[in-house]
């Protein structure tokens, strides 16, 4: 059936109603479709915004991860450098420890070397002057308590061991001159035991055997030695030359008023020292060698004087004075 035939069969009003109905239905459909499209567009925009936010968050996390990785890498680098520095430091300390261990047989603690003197040795201060340092028993043991230690030792055999003993202490300087009553040169008498070598022409009676040789060495007065700081302690062990040492250091002793520990090697030297040091404002205590008995000859020939200034700005305690009867 043709379209024209259909028009003849279907009344005009019916056709009009069908067309209107079709338009309305179609309009509603497209309207709903448009609304749905708009809703979907808003949803897509919302999803896009959320996607952008998620992307930004992911980027921020990625940036944070990158930063953390860089920090970890930097930390690992710093840690590696620190480990390397510690390794070198430990190696250096190991070398120092090995050096100390090597010299342990040579450096004996004062309490084991001469224990009867420990109460008279100040263990700390500014400057310690070790005159007749030998192999370093005093210099090495007291180095940690003093800002500066000056060790005088003219005997080459003892001085080599002295340098080894104090090699781990940068504040210790070794001087190869003898300390005497003048500055110049003098003769050093060598004995089988290097600890007994002396610049005194009349050597102490405790020396074992005769001199095995002589050596010309440089000498200096204590007053001619420049001291950068306060001299707090002086130890003198010069095997009979102790009187000359004091004679060449009167100005230094008067200026610094150090505490002193002097090993005396003859009764005559002890009398002279007592007289001179009393004139310089010192009190003294005589310390006997524990191996000697009163009836022994060396009882009066070999002992120590602990010397304390009568007055000093630091106000140190004064040891009991040496009585005249102790020298008789």
Steps between C-alpha positions, in 0.01 A plus 500: 500500500632835398533804719228679305266205552581509871401862519169417341429224750624690816310813581691826516433553871641161585808570298543837675461342842754235413747763378454714811532200722815393317654846540415514866636157568808576293546839676473344843744233400755748373442720806564209729792400286642853520454512874667164533777628277545808720501284810757272342705806404499622862591154614782489249619841621484377859686185408755709309550732797545201727738350251697825493506506880616140509763583239618796705515282809689232313738763364550641850565150633737436212681825575513408868630155409764657276599736781517214747711299257736794461518542876566130544769518234652803673479326838664191356773718354552681829491169684759356263723804552450479877587131499810574295602783736442276800703227335792737447463637853495150646804412293682807631398418857613144444839628391520721808395205716762281335761767570391515863505122527849494351630738761318346796806303609698826503248731667431384851238669714653727763318308771692192383824683416543703821180450702631681807496828303141495370364718781744778405426513127233746380318318221365805316591857421613730221868417439707207629878520459670159517876553546680172451201334335686172432267267304182694585358345817382841625445680168278227354303438818427867570446616139123459514469731801710794376449740213874493421779263596866582427731202543877565514725201432857536360583127490430378142440141608235597753360774276409261220289298739361822646375612157333164452339520844341840434427451129127489566491834685517810277530726805837349595819649353837331540808724544840336445685752717619453856371750754788651693630813667610650168408502133752350259650151492620259763615142540253217555644196677355173375445195720394142418157587633392798290278617785817584698663716232581841643653837422638524851881455506472350848239234438281369779622203697199288408626465143583142404842465342726755335406727209515324166537815296451873469291712267489874442142625511326835485379644826266780598402685814141460607480881504588507128208273404191693383182366659167584336294424811518464874758247617310296758729203559872429457659159543880489524694174467844589365716244685699749708457822298191616689678792668606642161144467371363710787783753462403554136129528570473748787301755302262239358442349843448843659254604227291183463533348849452144369472196717819299462615146557880474509701179518808571715815296441724614784467637851694813400263569211205465737640758741567749219156445350326550832680830557429634151139392485421639843638831371261473204201457730460122509429241762630148444426149609769235484391167352722201571552211263301206638780257416753673728530447875622777734830321546559479123749735342250607231243601764652849510638507147195421289149633565235741365391849594134592453505878472191714552489883476408672824254724318338497157196662346338161446520441876622140478549305819854513641671172591680474836835677509827311490662499845872541544519173692394312187832590336717413798 
